């Protein structure tokens, strides 16, 4: 009898212990705060805007010439070669590019051809341009000046933008040197974002020299200037000491 009571007591004690473990596991575990080391150092930032300006000088103009002709099939084969030679006589050292070329046959069987070509021509070569174009015309073929646009070429603008970017970089380098000297820190470039809307500032309307179908030229050979503005959003940074 004593052994049976001992076994029963042990069994009851085991059940009580198991019940206490189950009740303890039902209690919610309080959250624990774990601090993880950041892989990135803390930084001091200097945020500012740089703006640089430059005048783009242009001593040439964009000239657009229209050619209209009524041709036979035989003459059509030689038309483009003759047109290229004729355009070369308008201005020396000009590189002409045909930008439009259309042809249709009229009721008489002739080919109606219309073409446009353009080139950058020095201001000094623009005087008398319309008169020279008229001399190129012949029965059935008409040469005319469609437009003369005074202003910088795409190449001139791109060169100016390159120069302005270098000026911005130089300004940033000078700012870093000043900050390092003043605060005794090692600042570096965190980011540089150029404003894509920075562009040529148009001159006042009365100064626009844009001509259509007229022999108006810059007889004084005065270079036409336009202002280019470039902005950059700059962030400099240094490790917190």
C-alpha positions, 0 to 999 in steps of 0.5 A: 500500500505504501508503494501505491501511495508513493507512485500516486503522489509522484504522478500527481506532482508530475501533473501539477508541474506540467500544468504550471509549465503550460500556464507559464507558456501561455503568458505573453513574452514582453518585447525586447529591444535589440539595437543593431549597429547601422552600416552607414555612418552619421553624416553632416550635410551642407545643401546648396545651389550653384548657378553659373552663366555664360554668354554663347557667342555666334558669328554664323546663322542657320540658313534654310533654302527651298528648291522647287522644280518641274522636271522630266524623268531624264532631268530628275536623275541629275537634279540632286547633283545639280542642286548640291552644286548650286547650293555650294555656290551660295556660300563658301565652306558651307556644309549643306544638308537636305532635310526635305525632299518630295516629288509628285507627278502632275497632269502633264507628266512632269515631276514636281519636286520640292526640297529644303536644305540648310547650312550654318553660314558665317555672318560675313557671307550673308550679304546678298544671299537672296540675290545669289539664290535668285541667280541660281533659279532657271526656267522650271527651277526656283531657289529661295531663302526660306529662313535665316536664324541668327543664334548659336548652333547646337555645337556652340551650346554644347561647348558652353554647357561643358564649360559651365559644368567645369565651372560648377565642379570648380566652385564645388571644390572651392566650397569643400576647401572652405568648409574643411578649413572652417570646420576641420572636417573632411567634406566630400560630394554626396550628390550633384544634380544638374537642372535639366531645365537650365537653358538658353535665355531668350533675348528680348523680342525686339532683338530676335533676328529671325527672317522669312523669305527676305534678304535681311543680313547682319551686314555689320557682322556683329556676333549674336550673343545669347545667355546660357544658365546652368544650375546644380543642386549640391549636397556635401557631407562629412562624417559626424565626429 
